[in-house]
Every structure is written in structure tokens, then in C-alpha cells.
């Protein structure tokens, strides 16, 4: 453990953060300007002299988005040297309305290419490298800091839009177990099944694979959807960001989900319940550990599965304005005990949009999450230590025994313009990586979302 305060290693991160912040805020003082930096424009670069609007009307929606996240370890963690880390992601996208362009009724094509860069404070300071933190204080970091083909799909609706078929390259989390990504902590952002199903099983953004999804409206607010996704761990490799062939495939992933979107007291809600099955072989998390023989093999299972429940509901309208008010959310995932390091995950929280009349577009968010280590995996860690004669946590050969990790975040989202949101936040992590020997950590963060 370290207690010194050093900013020497953080100068690069602060330089990048300062540069990005200066760029994104450059137009905030030009609120009355037309075109570029107009706060009501769709993007920071404005309407391109009317070209942007004309293209959208013709069916061409072109986008360039950037997400940047700053994390500073203010207190605690495994390495208590104070520093900051910056992570970012560019997304170049195009959505084509094929009905307008080709006369193809109810058809859409989507393409997105992403690039990630930067470093993560969770890995560099917060968690024990022998047992990395389950969540991440900077959700935009990960899956390789490289360029990737993230979306390339065609969507077609039939029978007055009751049936929708989507085929191409995309990840499971786009359609199944979906959840917004306004928080900066990964345990409160995006599809949670992909975070805990295990590496190479369920691919969240920015990974994509060949897939097909069919969605059918059973009733005006009730849908069922099923999908089939390529299971190919080689797609996680940095040099396979644009890989299109099927080499390295090991099976398929089959998710199914029931989606209900009710209106309660004229306020919107969304409820999801579903599960997935993977046909690929998966290693059992409990080794056949023999004392004195640490090379003992892992058992293997011929499949893997998991379940989830997601609930989101707006519960109040601010002074009669349904665009503002309090919303509640919760998320639960349960994993296969034989093959998953994380046994189950629970998340809950709230958001309030437009709390202050002077800032009707701003939003406050608070959430907490618990990530629980599978007891079979934990027992295996204990067996490894016993077989290796290790009892001292500070020994390099000791395998930290992991329990529950708790993550919490409070943010305030400032809607600077339609194309710029800045969310300063503070995060608390108890038992990073589920390791009780690691000091609880406080992280100060800043998330910026910008559309050019």
C-alpha cells in the first residue's frame, strides 16, 4: 500500500482531459451563434449550411460521437498514489432509411465504427492486480484500445411493423438485457449480462459478431424476441476488430426475452425478463485441485446459461411535465454456477430529470450495485492457496479470496447543449474485486458525451 500523493504520473491524463474539455466547451459561450456551436443544433458542427437536415430528410443520418471519461482515485484502493486516468471512444456512424433511399418499406441499415483509447484507474490504482476489480470506474475503457467494426446490420419490419427481423454484425446487449449508459461506473451502465457472463460469452459494445434477431409484438406494449449469435472468442483480439469470417467460432448463443413497455399514470416504463443458452464448451470454475499439484486440470462443461430481470419506471411528473420527473430502475442477473466467476448481480437506483426549473434538461442519478463471487469459484481459490501452502495475503503467490464487491455512484448531468452533456460524478467502491483486504475506494469522475 502507498500513502504518498503524486501527480507526476497523471500529467498526461490531465493534459488530455483539459484538451478535450476545452474543445467541447468552446461553443458553450456562443449560444446565440447560428450553425456551428448552436446549442439547439443536432451536433457541435451545426447544420452544415442546411446540408445535414437535407441529408436526414433524404434518409442519410451521419454521426460522429465522442465519449470521454476521467477517473481520479481520491481515497483508498490497492495503490494509494493519487493520479488520474483518461479513457475515450470515438464512434463514426451512418443510419440509412432504406424506405426513403430505395423505396424499401420499413427497412433500415446501420453502420458504426469505434475507436477506444486511454487507461483505466480501476486497473492502475483501485484493485489488486491478482484479483482485478469486477466493475470499472470508467465504463468506456476495455475490450481492447483499438478500432472495431461495432455495427453493420439490416433491419426489416413486416405485418404493419408487428414483426421485425435484424441481421448482420452487432452485440447481444443492443437488443437483449438492454439498459442506458448514463452512469460512468460499469456496474450501472449498459447490458449487465455481458459484464458478468464471462469473457468471450456475451459481447457488449464495442464487440460485434454475426447475428440475427427476431422481435414480434404480441400486443401493443408486449413483445417477445429471440436471437442467435456467433460465439467466437477470437473477435476479442485487438487485431480482429474488422474480422468478417467465422474462423475461431466455437458455437452459438441463443437469447430469448419478453419485453413489456407499459404506461403507468401516463408515465413510461420498461420491463425485461429473459435468459440465454450457449452451446460452446465452458471451463468449470472449480478445478480438480490436488495438494502439491497446481497443474491439475479444469473440468469442462458442454454449455453455459444465465437469466436476467430489468425494470425501469418513471414514477412522477415534475409539476405536470411528463418530460421531467423521478424514475426508478433495478437490474438482476443470475449466472451458471458451474462456469461463471460471478454468481449473481443486483443493481438499483434512481434518476431525476429537470429537478430545477432553471435547468429543465439536467439530470441527477444515483445507483448502487452488488457483484457476488460464485461460491464454487471462491472455494477453488481457497483450495489453490491450501495446495500451495499460502496463508499470507501479502505473499506474491497468494490467490486473494474474492467475495462481494459493492459499487455506488452519484452524478449530476449538465445539458450544456443538445450535443453536449457533462456528468461530474463521485463513486464509492467497497471491497474492490471482492477482496476485503483492499481498502474501500473513492473515485472522482467526469463523463462527457458529445456529438459532432
C-alpha positions in Angstrom: 0.0 0.0 0.0 1.1 3.6 -0.6 0.1 6.8 1.0 2.0 9.4 -0.9 0.3 12.0 -3.2 2.0 12.2 -6.6 0.6 13.8 -9.7 3.7 13.1 -11.9 2.1 10.1 -13.5 -1.2 11.9 -14.1 0.0 14.8 -16.2 -0.7 13.1 -19.5 -4.2 12.2 -18.4 -4.9 15.7 -17.2 -3.5 17.2 -20.4 -5.8 15.0 -22.5 -8.8 15.8 -20.3 -8.1 19.5 -20.4 -7.7 19.5 -24.2 -11.0 17.6 -24.6 -12.9 19.7 -22.1 -11.6 22.9 -23.8 -12.7 21.6 -27.2 -16.2 20.5 -26.0 -16.8 23.7 -24.1 -15.5 26.0 -26.8 -19.0 26.6 -28.2 -20.9 27.0 -24.9 -20.2 30.7 -24.8 -21.7 31.1 -28.3 -25.2 30.1 -27.5 -26.6 32.8 -29.8 -24.5 31.8 -32.8 -26.0 30.1 -35.8 -24.6 27.0 -37.3 -21.6 25.5 -35.5 -21.8 25.5 -31.7 -25.5 26.4 -31.8 -26.8 24.8 -28.6 -30.0 23.7 -30.4 -28.2 22.1 -33.3 -28.0 18.3 -33.7 -24.2 18.4 -33.5 -21.4 20.7 -32.5 -20.6 21.4 -36.1 -24.1 22.7 -36.7 -26.4 22.1 -39.7 -23.6 22.4 -42.3 -25.4 25.2 -44.1 -28.6 23.1 -44.3 -26.9 20.0 -45.7 -27.3 17.9 -42.5 -31.1 18.4 -42.4 -31.3 17.8 -46.2 -29.4 14.5 -45.8 -31.6 13.3 -43.0 -34.8 14.2 -44.9 -33.4 12.1 -47.8 -32.7 9.2 -45.4 -29.0 9.7 -44.6 -28.2 10.2 -40.9 -24.4 10.6 -40.4 -22.9 10.9 -36.9 -19.6 11.3 -35.2 -19.8 10.9 -31.4 -17.2 11.1 -28.6 -17.4 9.8 -25.0 -14.6 10.8 -22.6 -14.2 9.8 -19.0 -11.8 10.9 -16.3 -11.2 8.9 -13.1 -9.2 10.2 -10.1 -8.5 7.9 -7.1 -9.3 10.4 -4.3 -9.0 7.9 -1.4 -8.3 4.2 -0.7 -7.8 1.4 -3.1 -4.9 -1.0 -3.5 -2.3 1.6 -4.7 -3.0 4.9 -2.9 -0.7 7.0 -5.0 -3.0 9.7 -6.3 -3.3 10.0 -10.0 -5.9 10.3 -12.8 -6.7 8.3 -15.9 -8.5 9.3 -19.1 -10.4 6.9 -21.4 -12.3 7.8 -24.6 -14.2 6.5 -27.5 -15.0 7.9 -31.0 -17.9 6.4 -32.9 -18.3 7.1 -36.6 -21.8 6.1 -37.7 -24.4 6.1 -40.5 -28.0 5.1 -40.3 -29.8 4.8 -43.7 -33.6 4.9 -44.1 -33.9 2.5 -47.0 -37.5 3.3 -47.5 -36.6 6.9 -48.4 -33.5 5.9 -50.3 -34.6 2.8 -52.2 -38.3 2.6 -51.5 -37.7 -0.5 -49.3 -40.6 -0.4 -46.9 -39.7 -0.3 -43.2 -36.1 -1.1 -43.7 -33.0 0.4 -42.0 -29.3 -0.1 -42.4 -26.8 0.8 -39.6 -23.0 1.1 -39.7 -20.8 2.1 -36.8 -17.0 2.0 -36.4 -15.5 2.7 -33.0 -12.0 3.6 -31.6 -11.1 3.4 -28.0 -8.1 4.8 -26.2 -6.7 5.6 -22.8 -6.2 3.9 -19.5 -8.4 2.9 -16.5 -8.0 4.0 -12.9 -9.6 0.8 -11.7 -6.8 -1.4 -13.0 -4.0 1.0 -12.3 -4.8 2.0 -8.8 -8.1 0.7 -7.3 -7.8 -3.1 -7.4 -5.3 -5.8 -6.5 -3.8 -7.0 -9.9 -4.1 -10.6 -8.7 -7.9 -10.2 -8.4 -9.0 -7.3 -10.7 -11.9 -5.1 -9.8 -15.2 -6.6 -11.2 -16.7 -3.3 -12.3 -14.8 -0.4 -13.8 -14.8 3.3 -12.7 -14.6 4.2 -16.4 -17.0 2.1 -18.4 -15.8 3.3 -21.8 -12.5 1.5 -21.2 -12.0 -2.1 -22.3 -12.3 -4.8 -25.0 -9.0 -3.5 -26.5 -8.0 0.1 -27.1 -8.3 -0.2 -30.9 -10.5 0.3 -33.9 -13.5 -2.0 -34.4 -16.5 -2.7 -36.6 -19.2 -2.4 -34.0 -22.4 -2.3 -36.0 -23.3 -3.4 -39.5 -26.8 -4.6 -39.7 -30.0 -4.5 -41.7 -33.4 -4.2 -40.0 -36.7 -5.0 -41.8 -40.3 -4.8 -40.4 -43.3 -6.8 -41.6 -47.1 -7.0 -40.9 -47.6 -3.3 -40.1 -44.4 -3.4 -38.0 -45.5 -6.1 -35.7 -42.6 -8.3 -36.8 -39.0 -7.1 -37.0 -36.0 -9.0 -38.3 -32.5 -7.8 -37.8 -29.4 -9.5 -39.3 -25.7 -8.6 -39.6 -23.0 -7.7 -37.1 -24.0 -6.5 -33.6 -23.8 -7.5 -30.0 -26.4 -9.1 -27.7 -26.7 -6.0 -25.5 -28.2 -3.9 -28.2 -31.5 -5.8 -28.0 -31.4 -8.1 -25.0 -30.9 -7.1 -21.4 -30.5 -3.5 -22.7 -30.0 -0.6 -20.3 -29.0 3.0 -20.7 -25.4 4.1 -20.2 -25.6 7.4 -18.4 -23.5 6.4 -15.3 -19.8 6.2 -15.5 -19.4 3.1 -13.3 -19.7 -0.1 -15.4 -21.9 -1.8 -12.9 -24.6 0.9 -13.5 -24.2 1.2 -17.3 -25.4 -0.9 -20.2 -26.3 -4.6 -20.5 -25.1 -6.2 -17.3 -25.3 -9.7 -18.5 -22.3 -9.0 -20.8 -20.3 -7.8 -17.8 -20.7 -11.0 -15.7 -21.3 -13.8 -18.1 -17.6 -14.2 -18.6 -15.1 -13.1 -21.2 -15.9 -14.4 -24.7 -19.5 -15.3 -23.9 -21.8 -12.3 -24.2 -20.4 -9.4 -26.2 -21.2 -5.9 -25.2 -20.3 -2.8 -27.2 -17.9 -2.3 -29.0 -17.6 -6.0 -29.9 -19.8 -7.3 -32.7 -20.4 -10.7 -34.2 -22.6 -12.3 -36.9 -26.1 -12.5 -35.5 -29.8 -12.5 -36.2 -32.7 -11.2 -34.0 -36.5 -11.6 -34.5 -38.9 -9.4 -32.5 -42.7 -9.8 -32.5 -45.4 -7.7 -30.9 -47.7 -9.9 -29.0 -49.8 -6.8 -28.0 -49.3 -3.1 -28.4 -47.0 -2.9 -25.4 -45.8 -6.5 -25.2 -43.0 -8.1 -27.3 -41.1 -11.3 -27.5 -37.7 -11.6 -29.1 -35.2 -14.4 -29.9 -31.8 -14.3 -31.3 -28.8 -16.4 -32.5 -25.3 -15.0 -32.1 -21.9 -16.4 -33.2 -19.8 -17.4 -30.3 -16.2 -16.6 -31.4 -13.6 -15.6 -28.7 -11.1 -14.6 -31.4 -13.2 -11.5 -32.0 -11.9 -10.1 -28.7 -8.4 -9.9 -30.0 -7.2 -6.4 -30.9 -6.2 -7.3 -34.5 -9.6 -8.8 -35.2 -11.6 -5.6 -35.0 -12.8 -6.0 -38.6 -12.7 -9.8 -38.9 -15.7 -11.0 -41.0 -15.1 -14.7 -41.4 -16.2 -17.5 -39.0 -12.8 -18.9 -38.1 -12.4 -19.5 -34.4 -16.1 -20.0 -33.8 -17.0 -22.4 -31.0 -20.8 -22.4 -31.1 -23.8 -20.2 -30.8 -25.5 -18.1 -28.1 -29.3 -18.2 -28.0 -31.1 -15.4 -26.0 -34.8 -15.0 -25.6 -36.6 -12.1 -23.9 -40.0 -10.9 -23.0 -40.3 -7.1 -23.2 -43.2 -5.0 -21.7 -43.4 -1.2 -22.2 -46.4 -0.1 -20.1 -47.6 3.4 -19.5 -48.5 3.8 -15.8 -50.4 7.0 -14.9 -49.3 8.3 -18.3 -45.6 7.7 -17.4 -43.4 5.3 -19.4 -41.9 2.1 -18.1 -39.8 -0.8 -19.5 -39.6 -4.3 -18.1 -37.4 -7.2 -19.4 -37.1 -10.8 -18.4 -35.0 -13.3 -20.3 -32.3 -15.8 -20.5 -29.6 -17.2 -22.8 -28.0 -20.5 -23.6 -24.6 -21.0 -25.1 -23.7 -24.2 -27.0 -20.0 -23.7 -26.6 -17.8 -25.6 -24.2 -17.0 -23.7 -21.0 -14.5 -24.4 -18.3 -15.8 -25.3 -14.8 -14.8 -22.7 -12.3 -13.8 -25.3 -9.7 -10.5 -27.1 -10.5 -9.7 -30.6 -9.5 -7.1 -29.2 -7.1 -4.8 -31.9 -5.7 -2.5 -30.8 -2.9 1.0 -30.3 -4.3 -0.2 -30.4 -7.9 -1.2 -26.9 -9.1 -1.3 -28.1 -12.7 -4.4 -30.1 -12.1 -6.9 -29.6 -15.0 -10.1 -27.7 -15.1 -13.2 -29.6 -15.7 -15.3 -28.7 -18.8 -19.0 -28.2 -19.4 -20.7 -28.5 -22.7 -22.9 -25.4 -22.3 -23.4 -22.2 -20.4 -26.6 -20.2 -19.4 -27.9 -17.2 -17.5 -31.0 -15.2 -16.6 -31.9 -11.6 -16.1 -34.6 -9.1 -15.0 -34.6 -5.4 -15.8 -37.1 -2.8 -14.6 -37.3 0.9 -15.4 -40.3 3.1 -14.5 -40.9 6.8 -14.4 -43.0 7.4 -11.2 -43.5 11.2 -11.1 -44.0 14.1 -13.4 -42.4 17.4 -12.4 -45.3 19.9 -12.0 -47.3 18.1 -14.6 -44.4 18.0 -17.1 -44.0 14.3 -18.1 -40.7 15.0 -19.7 -39.3 15.7 -16.3 -39.6 13.7 -13.1 -38.3 10.8 -11.0 -37.6 7.4 -12.5 -36.6 4.2 -10.7 -34.6 1.2 -12.0 -33.3 -2.2 -11.0 -31.3 -5.0 -12.7 -30.7 -8.6 -11.6 -28.6 -11.2 -13.4 -28.1 -14.8 -12.3 -25.3 -16.9 -13.8 -24.5 -20.6 -14.4 -22.8 -21.7 -11.1 -20.7 -24.3 -12.9 -18.9 -21.9 -15.3 -19.2 -18.3 -14.1 -16.9 -16.5 -11.7 -19.8 -14.1 -10.8 -22.7 -15.9 -9.3 -25.3 -13.1 -9.4 -25.5 -9.3 -9.7 -28.0 -6.8 -8.2 -28.4 -3.2 -9.1 -30.9 -0.4 -8.2 -31.1 3.3 -8.3 -32.9 6.4 -9.5 -32.7 9.4 -11.8 -34.5 12.7 -11.7 -34.7 14.9 -14.9 -35.4 18.6 -14.6 -35.3 18.9 -10.8 -34.5 22.6 -11.1 -36.8 24.9 -13.2 -33.8 26.9 -14.4 -32.2 23.7 -15.7 -35.1 21.5 -17.1 -32.8 19.3 -19.2 -30.3 18.5 -16.4 -30.4 15.1 -14.6 -29.4 13.7 -11.3 -28.6 10.0 -10.9 -27.8 7.7 -8.0 -27.3 3.9 -8.1 -25.8 1.1 -6.1 -24.7 -2.4 -7.2 -23.5 -5.7 -5.6 -21.4 -8.2 -7.6 -21.2 -11.6 -5.9 -18.5 -14.1 -6.5 -19.7 -17.6 -7.2 -19.1 -19.7 -4.0 -17.7 -22.6 -6.2 -15.1 -20.2 -7.7 -14.2 -18.9 -4.2 -13.8 -22.4 -2.8 -11.4 -23.1 -5.7 -9.3 -20.1 -4.7 -9.1 -21.4 -1.2 -8.1 -24.8 -2.4 -5.3 -23.3 -4.6 -3.9 -21.4 -1.6 -4.1 -24.6 0.5 -2.4 -26.7 -2.1 0.3 -24.0 -2.5 0.8 -23.6 1.3 -0.2 -19.9 1.1 -1.9 -18.2 4.1 -0.4 -14.7 3.9 -2.3 -12.2 1.7 0.9 -10.2 1.1 2.7 -13.1 -0.4 3.0 -12.8 -4.2 1.9 -16.4 -4.6 -1.3 -15.9 -2.5 -4.5 -16.0 -4.5 -6.9 -13.4 -3.0 -10.2 -14.9 -2.0 -13.0 -12.9 -3.6 -16.4 -12.2 -2.0 -18.8 -9.3 -2.8 -17.9 -6.1 -4.5 -20.2 -3.0 -3.9 -20.3 0.0 -6.3 -22.1 3.2 -5.9 -22.3 6.4 -8.0 -23.9 9.9 -7.7 -23.8 12.1 -10.8 -25.2 15.4 -11.9 -25.6 15.7 -15.7 -25.4 19.2 -17.2 -27.1 19.5 -20.6 -24.8 22.2 -22.0 -26.3 21.9 -25.5 -28.3 19.3 -27.4 -25.0 17.9 -28.5 -23.0 18.1 -25.2 -23.7 16.5 -21.8 -21.2 16.7 -18.9 -21.6 14.5 -15.9 -19.4 15.1 -12.9 -19.7 12.2 -10.5 -18.4 10.6 -7.4 -18.0 6.8 -7.0 -17.6 4.6 -4.0 -16.2 1.0 -4.2 -16.3 -1.3 -1.3 -14.1 -4.4 -1.4 -12.7 -3.8 -5.0 -12.7 -7.2 -6.8 -14.5 -8.6 -3.8 -11.2 -8.6 -1.8 -11.8 -7.4 1.7 -8.1 -6.7 2.3 -8.1 -3.9 -0.3 -9.1 -0.5 1.2 -12.5 0.9 0.1 -12.0 3.5 -2.6 -13.5 6.9 -3.5 -13.2 7.9 -7.2 -13.9 11.3 -8.6 -15.1 11.1 -12.2 -16.2 13.2 -15.1 -18.1 11.8 -18.1 -18.6 13.9 -21.3 -20.8 12.9 -24.2 -20.5 15.0 -27.4 -22.0 14.7 -30.9 -20.2 16.5 -33.7 
